[in-house]
Amino acid sequence: MTALVLIEHVDGAPTDVSLQALTLARSLGDDVHALLIGPGGSEAAESIPATVTHVAEHDALDAFAPDAWASIVCELAARIAATAVVAPGSEHATDVMARAAVRLGEPLAANCTAVTPGNPITLTRIRWGGSLLEEARLHTGRALLTVAPHAVAPADPGSPGAVEPFVPELADADLVVRVRDRVAPPAGGVSLADAKVVITGGRGVGSAEGFAPVEELAGLLGGAVGCSRAVTMAGWRPHTEQVGQTGNKIAPEIYVACGVSGATQHIAGCKGAKRILAINTDPEAPIMSVADYAVIGDLHEVLPAISAELRRRGA
């Protein structure tokens, strides 16, 4: 089988979730092609271990345009006769793959964790916000897949194959929807995507002001602050800090859930964590069923005590 992998890149390097998609694509066969779109693609292509890495270059690709990206995916898939197109399960790539599926008239299998080549392809994917795994067969002429973030190990950047730039054929309609502006996150601190430690507050924090001990502990540990959907709905914290199915999907070394009940949608965002510590007054809270460690108590007492001990030890 020939697989085409959509690779997202930032600052001239492929993203981790894209390298995870590359890993899954390799299970379909040895003929794996990569596709990079937009500025910086040529630089990122230098570290992609694919049979051929295709770099789409066009004056109109200076900003993300989902229909243009979908058009490029379809054009290149047809050109190389790809039997499968694989993409990371990021927001942008999922948007692109959904549009590509409509153009091709093919089904899209999202959030896959494993695939086996054959006719039909068999696959495992995450359903219902991470509450179950589905075993399925994909009956299609060209398999379209997205890979669940942090479900497989990223491919090690290695010796790249041939790098081939090309100019895609784009219509005016492909560029109607484009990113026109970006709102930069607050300067400083550690991002949720990169943090090794994430301290998250839920409804149990009680108020926007109640996040003070959460922020204090995150600062002492060099971590990032997260929050649950209930918190963003209440307006206590920005959506950019939300962890969950409709927020950020993260994979820190340690995840500390403070006053978080642990709804299925929230667990879908933090299940990639290596270790989960839950701090909650309710020993029956759903978060306890997935936690590696638990403290039954009031977070407003527990967190300051942890911070005080860290300070005493010179953290």
N, C-alpha and C positions, 0 to 999 in steps of 0.2 A: 504494500500500500504506500501511496505517496501522501504525506501529511504536510499541511501548511499551517504554521504557527504564527499568530499575530503577536508581535513583541512590542510592548510599551517600553518607553525609555525616558529617563530623566537625567539631565546634565551629562549626556553622552554615555550613559550606561543603562543596560536593561534592568527592569524592575525585578524584584524577587518573585512576584507572582507570575511574571512572564516566564522566568526560568523554570518555575514549577509547571507551567503549561508545556514547556519544552520537554520536561521529564516525562509527562504523561504521553505526549505525542510519540516519543521514542518507543513506547510499548506497542505501537501500531506498525512499526517497521523501521528499517534503517534509512529510508529515503525521506528525510525531514527537511523541509524548506522553512525559512523564516522570513517574515515580512515586517519591515520597519517603515513607519510613515512620519514625515515631517522633519523639521530642523533637528540636527543632532543624530539623525539616523545612521549616517555614514560612519560617524565616530563610534556609536554603540555597536555597529555591525562587526567591528574588529574583534569583539570578544564572544560572538555567537557561534557555538559549535554545531553548525548545521551543514547539510550537504551544499546548499546554496542559500545565501542571505540576500533577499531582494530589498532594495531601498527605493521607496516611492518618493520622487522629487517633483514638486509642482509649486509654482508661485502662490497658489491659493491655499497651500497646506501649512501656512504659518500659524494657524490656530485650529483647534479641534473642531471638525465638522463631521458629525456621525454618518450622514448620508454619503459624503465623499469617501470616508473610510470604508463604508459598506460596499460602495461601488468598486473600490480598489481591491478589496478582499475577493469579491466575485470575479473581477477581471483576471486577477492573478491565479485564482483557483482554476479557472477555465484554461488559462494559458499553459499551466504545468500539469493539467489533468489530475488535480488533487482529489483523492478519494475521501479525505477528511480535512476539516478546517478546525483548528483548536485555538482557543484564546483564554487568557486569564479571566477569572471571575470578578474582575474589577468593574466599577460602575461604567466607565467609558467603554471597555471592551464588550461588556454584556449588551450595552446599548447598540454597539456596532453589529454584533452577531445577531441580535434580534431583527435588525433591519436587513441584514444579509439573508436571513432565513426567509423573510417575506419576498425579497427579490428572486430567490432561487426556488421558492415554493417547497422548501424542505423543512422538516421539524428541527427544533433546536433542543438539545439535551444540555441543561444547565447544571452547574455545581457537581460535576463528575469527580470522583475520587480514584477510579480505576477503569480501564477499558481493555478489551481483548479483541484482537482482529478476527474477522470472519465475515460470513454473509448469512445473517446480519451480524453487526458488531454487538457484542454484549458489554454492558457497562454497569457500574455502581455509581449512584449519585445521592446527594443529600437532599432530603425532602422535608417539608413542614418545619422550616427553620432550624433544622438540625436534630429533630426529634426522632427521625428514622432514616435508614438507608434503604434505597430501592435498587433491586436488581432488575435490569430491563434489557430488552433487545431493540436495537435501533434499525428499523427497516427504511432505508433511504438510499438514493443513488450517490449522495455526497453527505457524509456525516458532519454535522455541525455541533461542536462541543465547547462548553466553557468548563474550566477547572476550578473546583472549590478552593478558595485561598487557604494556604497552609495545610492542605490535605496530603500533599506529596512533597518530597524533598526537592529543592531547586537543583537544576542541572548545573554542574560546575562549569564556569566559563573555561573554554579550552581553545584549541587551535581551530580557527574558523575555516570554513570552506570558501568557495568562491563568493565574491560579493558583486552583485549585479544591480546597478542603478537603472531605473526606468521611469518614464514619464507616463502616468496613467491618463486615460481618457475620461475627463470629467465634464458633466453637463452643468449648466447654470443652476438647475434644480438641486443638484447635489450640494450646492453651497449656500442654500437659503438659510439653513440652520447652522450657525457657527458660534463659537465662544467669542464674545465681543470684549469681555473684560473679566478680570479676576479680582476677588477681594482677598488680599494677603492676610494670613493668620497673624495673630499678635507676635511681635518679634521676641526672640529669646525663648528659653525653655526647651523641653524635649518634646518632639511630636509623638502622637500616639502610635504612628506607624513604626517608629524606630525605637521606642522606649523598651528597655529591658524590664522595667518595673512600671506597672500601672496601678494607681490607687483610684478606685471608682466609688462614687457616692450615689446612692439611690434615694428613693422617697424617704427612707428612714433618717436621712440627714436633717430633714425638717425645714430647711430654708436655704436661701442663697448664702446667708451669713454662716450657716451651719457647715459650709464647706471649708472653713478656716483650718480645722485640724486635718482634713484631707489634703489640702494644699501644703500644709506644714510637713506632713510625713512624706509626701511626694518630693518636696524640695530636699529633705534630708537624705533620701535614697537616690536622688538624681533621676527620679521618674517623672511620669506624666499623669495628669489628672483626667479621669474619665467620668462619665455619668450615664445614668439610665434614661430611657425614653420618658419616663414619668417626670424626671427632672427637667428635661428640655421642654416638655409640654407645660410645666409650671413656670417656665421662664427663668429658672434659677441659673442655668448654664447654657452656653451656645450649643447648637446642633453639631458643630464641628467636634465636640468632645463626646458625643454620644457613642456608646458601644452597643452593638446589637445588629440585628438583621437589617434594619433601616438606617444604621449608622456605620461606625467603623468596625471592621473585622481585624482583630489584632492577634499577635502571637508573642507576648512577652515571656520572660523567664519566670516571673511571678506576677500574679494578678490578685489584687486585694479588693474584694467586693464588700463595701461597707454600707449596711442598711439597704442592700439590694435583695429583692425577693427571689429573683432568678427565673423570670418567665422564659419560655422557650425561645422567644425572639432575642432576648438578651444573651442567652447561652450560645446562640448561633454566632455572636460576635466575639466571644471570649474563649471559645472551646479550643482554640489553637494555643492557649497558654500552657507552658510546661507545668506550672503548679498554680493552684487556686486556693487562696485563703479567704474564707468567708467570716465576716464579723456581723452578727445579727442577734437580736434579742429573741427571735423565734427559732427554736431548734428544729421546727418542722418546715421551715422555708424551703422552697424547691432548690435554692442555690446549694443547700447542704448535700444534696444527692450527687453533685458533681465536684464538690470541694475536696481537695486533698487534706486541708486542715481547716478547723473551725474554732472560732471563739464565740461562746454564747455570752453576750453582754452588750452594753450600751456603747456604741461607737464613740460617743462624746466623752466617755471615760477611758475606753481602750486605746484609742488613737493617741491622745495626749500622753498616756503612760508609755506607749511604745516610743514616741518621739523623745520623751524625757530620758528613757534608757539609752537611746541612740546618742543623745547629747552627752550623757554621762560617760559613754564609751568613746567619745571623741569623734562621732560620725559627722 
